[in-house]
Amino acid sequence: MDFEDTAEEAKFRSQVRAFLDANAKRKDPSAVAGYRAGHDRPQALDEAKAWQDKKFKAGYAGITLPKEWGGQGGTAIQQVIFDQEEQNYQVPRGFFDIGIGMCVPTIGTWGTQAQRDRHIPATLSATEVWCQLFSEPAGGSDLAALRTRAVRDGDDWVVNGSKIWTSGAHYSDWGILVTRTDPNVPKHDGLTFFFLSMKSPGIEIRPIKQMSGAANFNEVFFTDVRIPDSQRLGPVGAGWKVSITTLMNERYTVGGFGPDATDLLELARHVELEDGPAIKNKAVRDKIADWYLRFQGLKYTKFRTMTALSKGATPGPEASIGKLVSAPAMQDLAAYALDLCGMSGSLIEADMPMKDTFQQAVLYSPALRIAGGTDEVMRNIIAERVLKLPQDARVDKGIPFKDVPTGPR
């Protein structure tokens, strides 16, 4: 494992810092920002678009994308370096991760040159915002169990059904959509992939109010929505193969957000227990030490991924391992922090110690155990692809989707 930048990487990091110093304000080192902090402010999207356009014009959007797609043709480690440095500045983030991290690679891989030219630069500059229309109410974590139908009608496809947990659908211009076009074949074989305007007639978007008070997710309903066949990505029936392109990129797009052991240490310096400051309590110090070791393990696991990227290699299963460990760890840490605060831990107030960082984390951290693949999906990936354990029994394997049991009859 290599912890140092190469000469070329150090030069690139210096260029990135110069750009950020000239265009953004450094964060207060003691400040802690919650997951997607401030996204519900009316002006937040406009601010994020302005910052993304500035990055695009400076050549820091689409760093790893091929130049023929409108990207920079850079290396994966250059993207890692930019992300590392950007985290140190007060800039809006999180609005365009799905579009740039997942939708653009899918269009770049499966779209025509005309589609790339039309949509990729507009997405990189935030002129267009994208969402991902995958999950369904009856599908759970099994994407291939989707039921949204697309039926061919001349040069169009007519779509009926619904999607759920669609992040950013309420402010997106376009979306990628996987549908079922043939229920008479096994579930993975009857899917077809499209992209469409989120302003298409027949689309209804209903925000889902979260217990944190935010509404980042949505239900999306399709009633006789017409999509031109020219907006199909991949062959008819090859939607699962196209979806894999999206899902492979999702593992690197969805990550952990929020407080860690260092933030818990800072909280302990401000909380008073019956026997004095929490930082002086042996049991509290033991807890902080345990979490520090766990988060250090995650940190060095990420360094393995970075080392692979730096050498031009393909990372291994680190993304699945890191996600499986980090989301539950952050959830447990945030819950402990609230316990440490006593009855005041239930308050979401700006004048609380560390503001309301841990209160917000308790509310949003369960979502991180679902987004980008549930804990159970991650365990299956590690068990089957890393440990080479036998696959789970599948009652739907090899039978037409229309004949798959759906519950008691």
N, C-alpha and C positions, 0 to 999 in steps of 0.2 A: 504494500500500500504506500502511495506517494502523497505526502502532505504539502509539498511545495509546488508552486507554479513553475512551469518551464519558462524560459526566457520569452518566448512568444506569448505565453499566457499572461506573464507579468506585464508585458507591453500592452496587451489588450485591456487588462484590468486598469492600468493607468489611464488609458484613453476613456474607458467607461467612467471612472471617477471624475475625470475632467469634465465630461459631458454633464454628469449629474450635479457636480458643484456649480456649474454655470447655469443650470436650469431648474434646480430643485433645492429645497431646504433640508438640511440634515435633521434627523430625529433627535429629540432629547434622549440620551442614553437610558434615563430612568423611566421613560414612557413605555407603556405596554398597550398595544392596540388589540382589540378583540377581532374575532373572525368577521371579515367583511364589514369592518367598522364604518358606520356612516353611510351605508349603501341606501338607506331609506330617505336621506336628505333629498329634497327636490332637485338641487343643483348637482348632486353627486355624479350622475351619468354624464352631464355636460363637462364637468371638470375632468372626468376620466377620459372622455373622447379627446379633449384638448391635449392632455398629456400623451395619449397614445399616438396622436397625429405628430406630436413633436418627436417622439421616438422614431416613428416611421420615416420622417424627413431626415433624421440624423443617421439612419441605417441600422437602428437597433430593434426593429420589428421584423420578425421572421428571420432571425439570425441563422437558423439551421436549414431553412427551406432552400431548395435549389433555385438558382438564379432564373431559370426558365419558368419558375412558378411566381416570380416576383420577389423572391427572398434574397438573402445575402450570400448563400452558399457557404456559410461558416460552419464551425464544428459544434458538436453538442456541448463540449466543455466551455465554449465561449458563451453559450446560453446560460449555463450554470453560473459562470462568473458574473454575467450581467445581473441575473436574478439575485445573487448574493449581495452585490453592491447596491442594487435598487432598494433592498430591504432596509437599508440604513437611512433612507430619505423619506420625507413626508410627501408621498405621491399616492394617488388613487390607484388601487389594484383590484383585480378580481372580476371585473365586468366582462373581460374579453378572453378569459382563459379557455372557455369552451369553444368559442369561434376559432381562435388562433391555434389552440393546442389540439383540438379534436376534429373540427369541421374542415379546416383548411387542409390538413394532411389527407383527409378522406377525398375531398374534391381534387386535390393535387394528384392523388394516386389513381382515381377512377374517372375523373371528369375529362372532358375534351380540352384542347388548348384554348378554345374560345371561352369555355366556362372558367378556366383558370384565370385568363386575362380579365374576364368580367368581374369575378368575385374575390380573388385572393388579394389584390392590392387594396380594394375597398374594405376588406376585412382587416387587413394589417393596419390600415390608417384609421380604423374605427368609423369609417363612413357607413359601414354596415355592421350590425351586431347579430350574432347567431345563437341559436339554442339547439339542443339535442332532444329529439322526440323519440324516446326509446321505451321507458318503463310504462307498464299498464297496471290498472287496478287489480286484475285477476292473475297477473303474471308473477308477482313476487320478484325474486332474484333471477328467475329463469326468463331471459330475454326471448328465447325461441318459443316461449309459450304465448306470445302476443296474439291478439285477436282482431286488431284493427285491419279491416279489409280494404284492398284496392282492386277494383274491377275495371278491365280494359273497356273503353268506349271510344272507338276510332283512334284518333291521335292523342286522346287523353286517358287518364285513369281517374276513376271516381272513388274517393276515400270516405269511409264511414268508420267511426270508432272513437276511442279516447286514449289519451296518454296522461300520466300523472308524475308528480315530482319534477316537472320541467323547470329547471332553474332559468330565470331571466326571460321566460316567454313573454312576459308583459311589456318588456322594452325591446324585444328582438325584432329585427327586420326579416330575417330568414331562419329556416330550420332544416335540419336533416331528419329524415323520417324513414323508419323501417316498417313495412306492412306485410300482411299475409295476402298472397295472390293465388295460392293453390292449397286448399285444405285437404286434398286427396293424396298428398305425399307426406313422408315424415316431416316433423315440424321444422327441422333445420333446412329442408330442401324447398319449402314453399314460400320463402320470403323474398321481397323485392325492395330495393332501397331507392329513395328519392330525396330531392331537396325542393323546398317550396317557399314562397313568400308567406310570412305570417300575417299578411294583410289580405290573404285570399278569402273570397266569399265563402261562408260556411264554417269558418273557424271561430270558436268561442273560447276565450281564455278566462279562467276563474282563479284568482289568487288564493293560495292556502295560507291562512293566518297561523303563524307559529306561536308557540307558547312564550317565545322571547319578545313577541310583539311585532316582529318583522314579517314580511310576506315575500320571501325570495323564490318560493316554489309556486307552481301552478298546476291546475288541471286544464287540459286542452281537449276540446271536443271537436270532432270533424263530422259535419253533416253535408253529404254530397259535395265534398270539396274536390274540385277538378285540378289535376296536375298534368301538364303536358308531358308526353313521353320523352321529350327532349330533356326533361329534368330528372330522368332516371339515371342512377349511377350503377354501372355494372349490368350484366345480363339479367333478364327476367328469371327469377328463381335463385339468383346468386346473392341475395341480400345478406345472408349470414356471413359470407366471405367478405363482403364490403364492411359489414358491422365489425368484424374482427380488426380491420384497419383502425376504426374509431376506438375500439376498446383497448387496443395495444397502446395507443397514445394516451388514453384516459388514465392509465396507471401512473403516468408521469405528470399528468395535469392536476389530478386530485391529490392533495397532500394534507399534512397536518398543519393546523393553524392554532395559535393561542398560547397560553402560559405554559411554562415549564418549571423545572426545579429551581432555577435561578430566581424566577418571579415569586415562587413560594418562599424562598429565603428572604426576599425583600419584604414580603407581607409579614413574616414572623418578626421582623425588626420593629413593626408598628403595632402589633397586637399585644395587649396586656392580658395575661392569665392570672389566676388567683395567687400563684406563687411568683409572679413577676413577668418580665417580658418573655414572650413565646420563644424567642431565639435562645434563651438561657435554659429552656426545658429540655431534658435529655430525650424524652420520648419524641418531642417535635424534631429535634436535631437528627435522631435516628431515621425518622420518616423522610426528612429532606435528603439525607444521605442516600437512602434507598432509591428515591426517585432520581436523584442526581446520577447515580450509577446506571439506572435504566435509560435515561435520556442520553447519557454519554454513549451507551451501546448503540442507540439509534443513530447518533451523530457519526460514529465510526462506520456503521453499516452504510450510511449515505456516502461516506468517503470512499468506500469500495466502489460504489456506483460511479462516483466522480472520477476515480482512477481509471476505471474501464473506459469511460467516455473520453478522458484525456488521451488514452492510448489508441482511440479509434475502435475499441471493441464494443460488443453488444453486452449491456449489463445482464446479470443473471436474475434470480428471483428476489433480489433485495427489495424491490418495490412492494411486492406482496408481503414480505416479512415485516418491512418497516411500517406499512399501513396497519397490519394486524396488531402490532405491538403499540404503536403510537396513539391511536385513537382511544382504546380503553385506558391507557396510562394517563392521558390528559383528562379523561372523564373522572377517573379516580382521584387524581391530584386536585382537580377543581372542587370536587365534593369534600375532600379533606380540608381544603382552604376555607370553605364555608363553615364547616364544623369548628374550625379554629376561631372563627369570628364570633361564634356563639349566636345569640338571637339576632344580632345585627347582620349576620350572613344572609338573611332573607331579604335585605334591602338592596334595591338597585338605585344607587345614588352616586352622583359624581364626586361627592366629598368623602366617600368611603376610602379606606386604605387601598391603594392600587386602583382607585376609582371603582368601577364595577366589573373589572376584568374577570374575576373568578365567577361572579354571579352569571355573567353572560356565557361564560364557558360551560357552566353546568347545563345551561339551556340548549346550547347548540352542539355540544360535543357528541350526544347520541347520533346526530345526523352524520357525523364523520365515520361512524361505524357502518353506515349504509352506503353513502355516496361513493361511487367508483368501485363498488363491489363490497358486499357485506362481509362481516367477520367469517361467516360460514363459507362463503365463496373463496375467501383468501385461504382458509384452512384446507379446502379441497384442492386448490392449486398447489399449495406447498406439499400436501400429502401425496397427490398423484404425480406431479411433475418434478418434485425434488426428492421426496422419499421413495417414489415409485411404488406406493401402496396400491392395492386393487381399487378400481373405481366403484363408486356407489352403484347399487342396483337401480336400473331405470326401467320402469314399467312401460314407458312410452317409446322405447328404442325400436326403430324400424317399422312402426305402424303409422298409417295415415293420421294426420293431425285431427281430422274429424272424428276418428274413432278413439282418441285418447280420453280415458275416464276423467271427468271433471268434478266428481263428488257423488254423494248418494243419489240414486235414481228413485 
